Amino acid sequence: MKILPIFLFIIQALTVRLVAAQDYQAVDFGIRGDGEALNTRSIQAAIDYITANGGGKLVFTPGNYVTGSFYLKSNVTLQLDQGANLLGSNNPFDYHKDTVVNWQSMIYAIRQQNIGIIGKGTINGRGFQTAMNAVQNVHKGIVQDELKLDRLREWNRPENIYFRECKNVLIKDITLRDPGSWNQTYDQCEDLHVEGIYVDSKSYWNNDGIDVVDCKNVVIRNCYFDAADDAICFKSHDANAVCENVLVENCTARSSASALKFGTVSRGGFRNFVVRNLVVYDTYRSAITFAAVDGGFVENILVDGVKSINTGNVIFLRIGDRWSKGKKPFMKDITIRNVYAEVPANKPDLGYSYEGPVEDMPRNISPASIIGLPDHKIENVTLENIEIVYPGGGNPLYAYRGTDPKSLDGIPEMANAYPEFSQFKELPAWGLYIRHAKQINLKNVTFRIKGADYRPTIVADDLTGGAWDFKSYLDGDRLKDSFHLYQTKDVKIN
């Protein structure tokens, strides 16, 4: 790993400093907590006054404060006391799409600094009803939207928070609930500290937990995310920008998509990440997904300490070529260590209000995967102190992929596909599949399977270099030589 001690020191020491100034009571600005009055203009007037007068806190005492879109401004912190609920209006016309971000939100901040939202109170978007009302407006012909799958596109539904190009941001201790779209987006921000927040984000489609886009110097710590879509999601929308210097630690995530994900959009890149002590449960797709599929890169990543229970897939590393526009994607220098994971036979998010879709079938249980492209290989990955328990039961009569050259060559590259672990359908291994890679190292890696599977534990195709120290077991009995190498060289197996 190339992560320098100074980087770790800077991230651990990062404390967002907000302006120490006067506290202002929301009620003094005519902001009403009766659950009925629309407070958008009053909240905006209060924020404008506070920022113009040197900054301070706008304090919401217990009550239910209804609002549409408003803007947080420099040197202003919203303090939501316990029992204070900031409620999104259910009237879609109380929100607008900001022209800078081209997205809807309840709370915006655009090119501001020294801002925050703190306290034990709640931001509740009440997004399900708002989204339903917006769909009805489309059916009536009042609003234009393509209604893909009979729901508005994500940018035409309100998030709870969207901050763009802000510096010195603190989000601490609040509860975030029920957005109409994604939940909270921090886009090209610098010095972002998110700590101790509780996120329940599964009231409607595309309800992510948190989205961090092309940000620099980020801490996400001691947080809980329960999301209908990706829980902790890093994106790079700008081909000239990088999401970098990030610490995620002591967080819990559940998702009907993926728990920790890089690169659903990856035009720029992701660099210098440390993820420590992550708990994942009841998650439909992957506990860890790193993707470079839009011309961007992923490099210098450390994941240390993951417990993943009832999760459909554990590790998925992927290079693709979806929207690259001539740029050359790459992924290198990744260490994932100290992981315990259990993959179930059944759908992990069964029974949640918005389940992940049943797709990419037929296939047996998919392995962890490291999959590049012939001209863009994943390089220098270390998996260390890892134990993954699989259900087994792979049935060749249900879905079959052999280890003969014709079967292995027949696996599609799918360079321009959306990156998901299941996209290739049946893969030829039950534990780990590697394709188009260099220097993949396994140190003290254990694969356990509860029932027989017709596939070997590990299959490597077009791999150059690496040292493997791994063991695999079937119901407690050691499986020996349970691997297959194809077009592979310079791999030392212990």
C-alpha positions in Angstrom: 0.0 0.0 0.0 1.1 3.5 -0.7 -1.1 5.4 1.8 1.3 7.6 3.7 1.2 8.1 7.5 0.7 11.8 6.9 -2.6 11.1 5.0 -3.9 9.0 7.8 -3.0 11.7 10.3 -4.7 14.4 8.3 -7.9 12.4 8.0 -8.0 11.4 11.6 -7.3 14.9 12.7 -9.9 16.5 10.4 -12.4 18.4 12.5 -14.7 20.8 10.8 -14.7 24.2 12.5 -17.9 26.1 12.4 -18.2 29.8 13.1 -18.8 30.4 16.8 -21.5 33.0 16.8 -25.0 33.7 18.2 -27.8 31.2 18.5 -31.1 32.2 16.9 -34.4 30.6 17.7 -36.4 29.5 14.7 -39.6 30.6 16.4 -38.4 34.2 16.5 -38.5 34.3 12.6 -42.1 33.1 12.5 -41.1 29.5 11.8 -44.0 27.3 13.0 -43.7 23.8 14.3 -47.4 22.9 14.0 -47.0 20.4 11.2 -49.2 22.4 8.9 -47.7 25.8 8.1 -45.4 25.9 5.1 -42.2 27.5 6.5 -40.0 27.7 3.4 -39.9 31.5 3.1 -39.5 32.0 6.8 -36.6 29.5 7.0 -34.9 31.1 4.1 -35.3 34.6 5.6 -33.8 33.4 8.9 -30.8 31.9 7.1 -30.3 35.0 5.0 -30.4 37.2 8.1 -28.0 35.0 10.1 -25.4 34.9 7.3 -25.6 38.6 6.8 -25.0 39.2 10.5 -21.9 37.2 11.0 -23.2 33.7 11.2 -24.6 31.5 13.9 -27.0 28.6 14.6 -30.6 28.5 13.6 -32.1 26.4 16.4 -35.3 24.3 16.0 -36.8 23.3 19.2 -39.3 20.3 19.4 -42.0 20.5 16.8 -42.9 19.6 13.2 -41.6 22.1 10.7 -42.9 21.7 7.1 -40.8 23.1 4.3 -40.0 23.0 0.6 -36.6 23.9 -1.0 -34.3 26.3 0.8 -30.6 27.2 0.7 -28.1 27.0 3.6 -25.5 29.7 3.4 -22.1 30.4 4.7 -21.4 30.5 8.5 -24.9 29.1 9.3 -25.6 25.9 11.1 -29.0 24.3 11.5 -29.4 22.8 14.9 -32.3 20.3 15.2 -32.9 19.6 18.9 -34.3 16.2 19.9 -38.0 16.2 19.0 -37.5 18.7 16.2 -38.7 17.3 12.8 -38.0 19.1 9.6 -40.7 17.7 7.3 -40.6 17.8 3.5 -43.8 19.2 2.0 -45.9 16.7 0.1 -46.6 19.2 -2.6 -44.1 18.6 -5.4 -44.4 22.2 -6.5 -42.8 23.3 -3.2 -39.5 22.1 -4.5 -37.5 23.4 -7.4 -34.6 22.1 -9.5 -31.4 24.1 -8.8 -29.8 25.2 -12.1 -26.2 24.4 -10.9 -26.8 20.8 -9.9 -29.8 20.2 -12.1 -31.5 18.2 -9.3 -34.3 18.7 -6.7 -33.6 18.9 -3.0 -35.2 20.1 0.3 -31.9 21.6 1.6 -29.4 23.0 -0.8 -26.0 24.7 -0.3 -24.1 25.9 -3.4 -20.6 27.2 -3.1 -20.8 28.0 0.6 -18.4 27.5 3.5 -18.5 26.8 7.3 -22.0 25.2 7.2 -23.6 22.4 9.1 -26.6 20.4 10.3 -26.4 19.1 13.8 -28.4 17.8 16.7 -30.6 14.9 17.7 -33.6 16.0 15.5 -34.8 14.5 12.2 -35.0 15.5 8.6 -37.9 13.5 7.1 -38.5 14.0 3.4 -41.8 12.1 3.5 -40.7 11.2 0.0 -43.1 8.4 -0.8 -46.2 10.5 -0.8 -44.4 13.4 -2.5 -43.3 11.0 -5.3 -46.8 9.6 -5.7 -48.2 13.1 -5.9 -45.6 14.0 -8.6 -46.4 10.9 -10.6 -50.1 11.9 -10.6 -49.1 15.3 -11.9 -47.3 13.6 -14.8 -50.4 11.5 -15.5 -52.5 14.6 -15.5 -50.2 16.3 -18.1 -49.2 19.0 -15.7 -45.5 17.9 -15.5 -43.4 16.3 -18.2 -41.3 13.2 -17.3 -40.6 10.0 -19.1 -41.9 8.0 -16.1 -39.4 5.2 -16.5 -41.0 2.1 -14.8 -43.9 4.4 -13.8 -41.7 6.5 -11.5 -40.2 10.0 -12.0 -36.5 10.1 -12.9 -34.3 10.6 -9.9 -33.5 14.3 -10.6 -37.2 15.2 -10.7 -37.8 14.0 -7.1 -36.5 15.8 -4.0 -33.5 14.6 -2.0 -33.2 15.7 1.6 -29.8 17.3 1.2 -27.7 18.4 -1.8 -24.5 20.4 -1.2 -22.3 21.4 -4.1 -18.8 22.9 -4.0 -18.9 23.7 -0.3 -16.0 23.9 2.2 -15.9 23.0 5.8 -19.1 21.0 6.2 -20.3 19.3 9.4 -23.3 16.8 9.4 -23.5 15.4 12.9 -25.9 13.3 15.1 -29.1 13.9 13.0 -31.6 11.4 11.7 -32.3 11.4 7.9 -35.5 9.7 6.7 -37.6 8.9 3.7 -36.3 11.0 0.8 -38.1 11.1 -2.5 -34.9 10.4 -4.4 -31.4 9.9 -3.2 -30.9 11.0 0.4 -27.9 13.2 0.8 -25.4 14.2 -1.9 -22.1 16.1 -1.3 -20.7 17.1 -4.7 -17.2 18.5 -5.1 -17.1 19.5 -1.5 -13.9 19.8 0.6 -13.4 19.1 4.3 -16.6 17.1 4.8 -17.2 15.5 8.2 -20.3 13.2 8.7 -20.5 11.6 12.1 -23.1 9.8 14.2 -26.0 10.1 11.8 -28.8 7.6 11.5 -30.2 7.1 8.0 -33.5 5.3 7.2 -33.7 5.7 3.5 -36.1 3.1 2.0 -39.3 4.9 1.4 -39.1 4.9 -2.4 -36.9 3.9 -5.3 -33.3 5.1 -5.6 -33.1 5.9 -1.9 -29.3 5.8 -1.4 -27.9 6.3 2.1 -25.1 8.8 1.3 -23.5 9.9 -2.0 -20.1 11.5 -2.0 -19.2 12.9 -5.4 -15.7 14.1 -6.3 -15.0 15.3 -2.7 -11.7 15.9 -1.0 -10.8 15.3 2.7 -13.9 13.3 3.9 -14.7 11.6 7.2 -17.8 9.4 7.6 -17.7 7.9 11.1 -20.0 6.1 13.5 -23.0 6.2 11.2 -25.9 3.8 10.4 -27.3 3.4 6.9 -30.4 1.5 5.9 -31.1 2.1 2.3 -33.3 0.9 -0.6 -30.4 1.6 -3.0 -26.7 1.8 -2.4 -25.9 2.6 1.3 -22.4 4.3 1.2 -21.8 5.4 -2.3 -18.8 7.3 -3.8 -19.1 8.7 -7.4 -17.0 10.7 -9.8 -19.1 12.7 -12.2 -16.4 15.0 -13.5 -13.7 13.5 -15.8 -11.3 16.1 -14.4 -12.0 15.6 -10.7 -11.1 13.0 -8.1 -12.8 11.7 -5.0 -9.8 11.5 -2.6 -8.5 11.4 1.0 -11.5 9.6 2.6 -11.9 7.8 5.9 -15.0 5.6 6.5 -15.0 3.9 9.9 -17.2 2.3 12.5 -20.3 2.3 10.2 -23.2 -0.2 9.7 -24.9 -0.6 6.3 -27.9 -2.4 4.9 -28.9 -2.1 1.3 -31.2 -3.6 -1.3 -28.3 -2.8 -3.6 -24.6 -2.6 -2.4 -23.3 -1.6 1.0 -20.0 0.2 0.1 -19.7 1.2 -3.5 -17.3 3.1 -5.7 -17.9 4.1 -9.2 -21.5 3.7 -10.4 -20.3 6.8 -12.2 -16.5 6.9 -12.5 -15.5 9.5 -15.0 -12.7 10.9 -12.8 -11.3 8.7 -10.1 -11.0 7.5 -6.5 -7.8 7.7 -4.6 -6.5 7.3 -1.0 -9.4 5.7 0.9 -9.3 3.9 4.2 -12.4 1.9 5.3 -12.3 0.4 8.8 -14.7 -1.6 10.8 -17.7 -1.9 8.5 -20.7 -4.1 9.4 -23.0 -5.2 6.5 -26.2 -7.2 6.8 -29.3 -8.2 4.8 -27.7 -6.7 1.6 -28.9 -7.8 -1.8 -25.9 -7.1 -3.9 -22.2 -6.7 -2.8 -20.7 -5.8 0.6 -17.8 -4.1 -1.4 -18.0 -3.0 -5.0 -15.2 -1.0 -6.6 -15.8 -0.1 -10.3 -13.9 1.9 -12.9 -16.2 1.7 -15.8 -16.4 5.3 -17.2 -12.8 6.1 -18.0 -11.9 6.8 -14.4 -9.5 5.0 -11.9 -9.5 3.4 -8.5 -6.2 3.4 -6.6 -4.6 3.2 -3.2 -7.5 1.7 -1.2 -7.4 0.0 2.1 -10.4 -1.9 3.6 -9.6 -3.2 7.0 -12.3 -5.0 9.1 -15.6 -6.1 7.5 -18.3 -8.3 9.0 -20.9 -9.1 6.3 -23.9 -11.3 7.2 -26.7 -12.4 4.9 -25.2 -10.6 1.9 -25.6 -11.7 -1.8 -21.9 -11.1 -2.7 -18.9 -10.1 -0.7 -16.3 -8.5 -3.1 -16.7 -7.3 -6.7 -13.9 -5.4 -8.4 -14.6 -4.4 -11.9 -13.1 -2.4 -14.8 -15.4 -1.6 -17.7 -15.6 0.7 -20.6 -19.1 2.2 -20.5 -18.7 6.0 -21.0 -14.9 6.3 -21.2 -14.8 8.5 -24.3 -11.2 7.4 -25.0 -9.9 7.6 -21.5 -8.1 4.5 -20.1 -9.6 3.2 -16.9 -7.4 1.5 -14.3 -7.6 -0.1 -10.9 -4.6 -0.9 -8.7 -3.1 -1.0 -5.2 -6.1 -2.3 -3.3 -5.9 -4.2 0.0 -9.0 -5.8 1.6 -8.3 -7.6 4.9 -9.8 -8.9 8.1 -13.2 -9.9 6.6 -15.7 -12.4 7.7 -18.7 -12.9 5.5 -21.7 -15.2 5.0 -23.5 -15.5 1.7 -27.1 -17.0 1.9 -28.8 -19.3 -0.5 -31.9 -17.1 -0.5 -32.6 -13.5 -1.4 -30.9 -11.4 1.4 -33.3 -8.5 1.4 -36.5 -10.5 1.2 -39.4 -8.7 2.9 -38.0 -5.2 2.8 -40.3 -2.5 1.3 -38.1 -2.0 -1.8 -36.2 -5.2 -2.7 -33.5 -5.5 -5.2 -34.8 -6.9 -8.5 -34.6 -10.5 -9.4 -32.4 -10.5 -12.5 -29.4 -12.0 -14.3 -30.8 -15.5 -14.0 -30.4 -18.4 -14.3 -27.2 -18.6 -12.2 -26.0 -20.4 -9.1 -24.6 -18.4 -6.2 -21.9 -16.0 -7.6 -18.3 -15.9 -6.3 -16.3 -12.9 -5.2 -14.9 -11.5 -8.4 -11.9 -9.5 -9.7 -12.7 -8.8 -13.3 -10.8 -6.4 -15.6 -10.7 -6.1 -19.4 -8.1 -7.6 -21.8 -6.5 -4.2 -22.3 -7.2 -2.8 -18.8 -6.2 -5.2 -16.2 -6.8 -4.9 -12.4 -3.4 -4.7 -10.7 -1.9 -5.4 -7.3 -4.8 -6.6 -5.2 -4.2 -8.3 -1.8 -6.9 -10.2 0.0 -5.7 -11.0 3.5 -7.2 -12.7 6.6 -10.5 -13.4 4.9 -13.2 -16.0 5.6 -16.2 -16.4 3.3 -19.0 -18.9 4.0 -21.1 -19.9 1.0 -24.3 -22.1 0.9 -23.1 -24.3 -1.9 -25.6 -26.3 -3.9 -24.4 -25.2 -7.4 -26.4 -27.3 -9.8 -25.1 -27.8 -13.4 -28.6 -28.7 -14.6 -29.8 -25.3 -13.4 -27.0 -23.1 -14.8 -23.7 -24.4 -16.1 -20.3 -22.9 -16.8 -17.4 -25.3 -17.2 -13.7 -24.8 -16.9 -12.9 -26.1 -20.4 -11.5 -23.4 -22.8 -14.7 -23.1 -24.8 -16.7 -22.4 -21.6 -14.2 -19.9 -20.2 -13.8 -18.1 -23.5 -17.6 -17.9 -23.7 -17.9 -15.6 -20.7 -18.8 -12.2 -22.2 -16.6 -9.2 -21.5 -19.7 -6.9 -21.1 -17.4 -3.9 -21.2 -20.2 -1.4 -21.5 -22.6 -2.9 -19.0 -23.7 -1.5 -15.7 -21.3 -3.0 -13.1 -23.0 -5.6 -10.9 -21.5 -8.9 -9.6 -24.4 -10.9 -11.3 -24.0 -9.4 -14.7 -22.1 -12.4 -16.2 -24.7 -14.8 -15.0 -23.1 -18.2 -14.3 -19.4 -18.0 -13.4 -17.1 -21.1 -13.3 -16.1 -20.8 -9.6 -18.0 -20.8 -6.3 -15.5 -18.9 -4.2 -13.4 -16.5 -6.3 -13.2 -15.7 -10.0 -10.3 -13.7 -11.4 -10.1 -12.5 -15.0 -7.7 -10.0 -16.7 -5.6 -9.1 -13.8 -2.0 -8.8 -12.6 -0.5 -9.6 -9.2 -3.4 -10.9 -7.2 -2.3 -12.1 -3.7 -4.2 -14.2 -1.2 -2.9 -14.3 2.3 -4.7 -16.6 4.8 -7.9 -16.7 2.9 -10.5 -19.4 3.7 -13.5 -20.4 1.7 -16.2 -22.6 3.3 -19.1 -24.2 1.5 -22.1 -25.9 3.2 -23.2 -28.1 0.3 -21.5 -29.6 -2.7 -21.0 -27.4 -5.8 -19.9 -28.7 -9.2 -17.5 -25.7 -9.6 -14.0 -25.4 -8.2 -13.3 -22.9 -5.4 -11.1 -20.5 -7.5 -10.8 -20.0 -11.3 -8.2 -17.6 -12.7 -8.3 -16.6 -16.4 -5.7 -14.3 -17.9 -3.9 -13.7 -14.6 -0.2 -12.8 -14.4 1.6 -12.9 -11.0 0.6 -13.5 -7.4 1.0 -15.6 -4.4 -1.9 -17.6 -3.0 -2.2 -18.9 0.5 -5.8 -20.2 0.8 -7.8 -23.1 2.0 -11.3 -24.3 1.1 -13.7 -26.6 3.0 -16.9 -28.5 2.2 -18.9 -28.9 5.3 -15.8 -29.0 7.4 -13.7 -31.3 5.2 -10.7 -29.8 3.4 -10.9 -29.5 -0.3 -7.5 -29.9 -1.9 -6.4 -28.5 -5.3 -9.8 -26.9 -5.7 -8.7 -24.3 -8.3 -8.3 -24.0 -12.0 -5.8 -21.8 -13.9 -6.4 -20.8 -17.5 -4.0 -18.6 -19.5 -2.4 -17.8 -16.2 1.3 -17.7 -15.3 3.7 -16.8 -12.4 1.2 -17.6 -9.6 2.7 -19.3 -6.6 0.2 -21.5 -4.7 0.8 -22.6 -1.1 
